[in-house]
Amino acid sequence: MFYKFLLIFILSISTMFAKEKVMNVYDFDVKTIDGQTISLEKYKGKVLLIVNVASKCGFTPQYEGLEKLHAQYKDKGFMVLGFPSNQFGEQEPGSNEQIKEFCTLTYGVKFDMFAKIDVNGKNEDPLYTYLKKEATGILGSKSIKWNFTKFLIDPEGKVIERYGSTTKPSSIEPEIKRLLGI
């Protein structure tokens, strides 16, 4: 009986000291703009820029800069991932199909786009819950303040930096190049 108790005690102590699995962006599944569920593990080893986007926003012209970065560095291991959200001034009212058509025809977007999601609130996508926990905004705030908030992710899936809506994609380029080793 004593040995059984000792074994249980040792197992519980070892469990307390066992390392908790470290989460990263690769632990999340998301829906593509075409409705397919995929794992972000697909992007393992790449530098990512995850952006909540909208088609009818004052920052919408940033699609051009995002696509330019994507085109310039995609062959070097960089990807932009766009997540439409209609939570800010209802500036993304269209369906996923309409969003895809707008982005393709208006800005020539070729980077990966995903289904429309909530980035704040009770229905927020779990990926955004994680991103906001890992990189808070001004004065430690977690909520996304507006469209085109950007999260830079390193090749190991770790959130490196959060950039506000006013940050132009081109200004992030030096950090992207650093993470790519170029």
Secondary structure, 3 states (H helix, E strand, C coil): CHHHHHHHHHHHHHHHHCCCCCCCHHHCEEEECCCCEEEHHHHCCCEEEEEEECCCCCCCCHHHHHHHHHHHHHHHCEEEEEEECCCCCCCCCCCHHHHHHHHHHHHCCCCEEECCCECCCCCECHHHHHHHHHCCCHHHCCCCCCCCCEEEECCCCCEEEEECCCCCHHHHHHHHHHHHCC
